[in-house]
Each structure stands twice: as C-alpha cells, then as structure tokens.
Amino acid sequence: MSEREEPGKKMKKKSAGPGYLEVIIIALIVAAGAVAGYDRMFAQKIKVIDLKGYVKTQKALLAAGVIDQNQLRVNLDKLDQAVSRVAADPHHIILLKEVVLKNGDEISIKSEQ
C-alpha cells in the first residue's frame, strides 16, 4: 500500500520546536543576563583614593594660612565620609592610589578651600 492519506484519517503534524536562530538568541540573552547579574551582585569593584596627596594638600593649605585648624578637621571629616560612603557597599575594595597602577575608579573628595 502506498503512503497516501486515506480519506478517513488525518495526517499528524510534526510539532516543530524552536529553530537554530531562536535557540541562539535565547542562549545569548541568558548569557548576557548571567554576566550582568554577576557583575552587579558579586564582582568586586576597585576604588582608589589618593590619601597621601590629599593630606599633603591639606597640610600645604594649612601652612599657607588658606585654611585654619577647624577647616582642616572639617576637610578630614569629609575624607572619612567619602571613604565610609564607598565602603558601605561590600563589593567595593578601597586601595591607595600608590598601590594601583591603573584602571581604578578614583574616589573624589570635595573640600572647601
């Protein structure tokens, strides 16, 4: 008997799954999401602070008479607040600028002069 369709029987359709293109797109979306999630939630970020340069600048300003003792204390408190703000995130590592060769995000300290 030939493979012709008999009048009373319906042909079964093959269930088609996702094609190669859909699988590749889904894999890329999942991989990009995994990398973004890891970077946001687990990866350590290196922050750099120029502590030596900041203190040297503050001492020079104090010696020149531009700021007084009270303003020096206020500026050092601002330094402490800036470091504490960055250190609040457990995924941030704070290193001195002298230790890091390059590619560290520098912590900016705004002081009044």
N, C-alpha and C positions, 0 to 999 in steps of 0.2 A: 504494500500500500504506500502511496506517496505521502509526503509531508504536507499535504494540503489541509486547509482548515475544513473541518466537517461543518455542515450547516448548523448544527445544534450546539456546538462547543465554541466558547470564546477563547481567544488567544490570551495567554498570560503576558502582561507587560513586565519587562525586566525592571526592577527597581534600581534606578540609577543613583548612586551616591555622589558625593562632591567630586568634581573633576580635579585634575592636577593643579590648575590655576587656583581654584578655591582652597585647596589644601596648602599651597604655598603661601597664599595671602593670610590664611588663619595662622599658620606657623610663624610668619613674620610679625603679626600683631601680638601673638602670645610672647614671642621672644623680646619684642620691644617693651612690652608691659613688664616682663620679668626684670629686664635690665633697669628700667626706670624705677621700679619699685625697690630694687636692691640699692640703687644709688640714693634714693630718697630716705630709705628707712634703716639701712645697715652700713653703708660705706662711710669710712672715716674721712672727714674733711680737715685739711691742714690750714690753720690760721697762723699768721705771722705777726709778731709785734716787735717794733724797734724800741725796746725798753732803754737800751744804753743811749741811743740818740735822743730820745725824749727827755730822759733825766739830764743829759748833758745840756740840752737846750734850755731846760728849766733853770739849771744852775747858772748858765750864762745870763739869762734874763734877770735872775735874782742879783747876780754880781753887778750887772749894768744898772740896776735900780729901776728897771721897767716894771717889775712886779715886787710885791713885798712877801713877807713870810706867810701871811694869811692866804694870799692868792696862790702861793706855791702849794700850800696844803689843799686848796680847792682843786688845783690842777692835778695833783697826785690822787685826790679822791675821784676825779673824772677818769683818770687812768684805771683805777681799781674798778670803777663802774663799767667801763668799756670791756675790761677783761672778764668781769663777772657776767656781763650780758652774753658774751660769746661762749663762755664756759657753761652756761645754763643748758646748752644743747649737748647731750652726752656723745654725740657723733663728731664733735669738733675737738681737734687736738691743737693746743696753742704752743708754738715754739718761738724761740728768739730768732730775730732776723739774722743774727750772726751764724746760726746753725743751718738755716735753709739756704740752699744755693739758688734755687729759682722755683717758680710756679707755686708760690704760696700766696693765699689771699691775705693782704695786709689789713690789720685792724686799725681803723682810723680813730685817733684820739683828738677831739676838738677841745682846745683850751683857750681861754681868754688871755690876751696879752696886752 
